[in-house]
Amino acid sequence: MTKADIVSDIVEETGLERVEALRVVEAFMTTVKSSLAKGKNVYLRGFGSFIVKERAEKTGRNISKNTAIIIPAHNIPSFKPAKTFIEDIKTSVKVK
């Protein structure tokens, strides 16, 4: 599913104009990104949490030069689904 598909579904569900629905989706994504960039997690009850995970410094390998490199500590965004979200997916998705 793409952002355009999400916008189309919102238009069908709510009756909003396509431009307005696109603006809402863009605003949501911008808000989540900026919150995570500030180190603030985003909690959506019944859906899940967008959180920032801290990765520790570690040693890696540059395989083309066969040398060790230090990968510095850094933060990455992550999504943790809510328990109800997981249960809904488990009961509705059929494995092929």
C-alpha positions in Angstrom: 0.0 0.0 0.0 1.4 3.4 -0.9 0.7 6.9 0.4 -1.6 7.5 -2.6 -3.6 4.3 -1.6 -3.9 5.6 1.9 -5.2 9.0 0.7 -7.7 7.3 -1.6 -9.0 5.1 1.3 -9.4 8.2 3.5 -11.2 10.0 0.7 -13.7 7.1 0.4 -14.1 6.6 4.1 -14.6 10.3 5.1 -15.8 12.1 2.0 -12.9 14.6 2.3 -11.5 16.2 -0.8 -8.4 14.4 -2.1 -6.2 17.5 -1.4 -7.4 17.8 2.2 -6.8 14.1 2.8 -3.3 14.3 1.4 -2.6 17.3 3.6 -3.8 15.4 6.7 -1.6 12.4 5.8 1.4 14.7 5.2 0.8 16.5 8.4 0.6 13.3 10.4 3.9 12.0 8.9 5.6 15.3 9.5 4.4 15.4 13.1 5.7 11.9 13.8 9.0 12.6 12.1 9.6 15.8 14.0 8.6 14.3 17.3 11.0 11.4 16.9 13.8 13.8 15.8 13.3 15.6 19.1 13.6 12.3 21.0 9.8 12.1 21.8 8.0 8.9 21.3 4.5 8.8 19.7 1.9 6.6 21.3 -1.3 5.8 19.4 -3.6 3.7 21.7 -4.9 0.6 19.9 -2.5 1.0 17.0 1.1 1.2 18.3 4.1 3.3 19.2 6.7 5.1 17.1 9.8 5.0 19.2 13.4 6.0 19.1 15.8 3.1 19.8 19.4 3.7 20.7 22.1 1.6 19.1 25.4 1.2 20.9 28.8 1.8 19.4 30.1 -1.3 17.8 33.0 -2.6 15.6 32.2 -3.5 12.0 34.3 -4.7 9.1 35.0 -3.0 5.8 35.1 -6.3 3.7 36.6 -4.6 0.6 39.7 -3.4 2.5 39.6 -6.1 5.3 39.8 -3.5 8.0 37.9 -2.9 11.3 35.8 0.2 11.5 34.0 1.8 14.5 30.3 2.3 13.9 29.3 5.1 16.3 26.3 5.0 18.6 23.2 6.3 16.9 19.4 6.5 17.2 17.0 4.8 14.8 13.2 5.0 14.5 11.1 2.0 15.2 7.5 0.9 15.3 6.0 -1.3 18.0 2.5 -2.5 17.3 -0.1 -2.6 20.0 -1.3 -5.9 21.3 -4.8 -5.4 19.8 -3.2 -4.5 16.5 -1.2 -7.7 16.5 -4.3 -9.8 17.4 -6.3 -8.2 14.6 -3.6 -9.1 12.1 -3.2 -12.6 13.4 -6.9 -13.4 13.0 -7.5 -11.6 9.7 -4.5 -12.4 7.5 -4.4 -15.7 5.7 -0.9 -17.1 4.9 -0.5 -18.2 1.3 
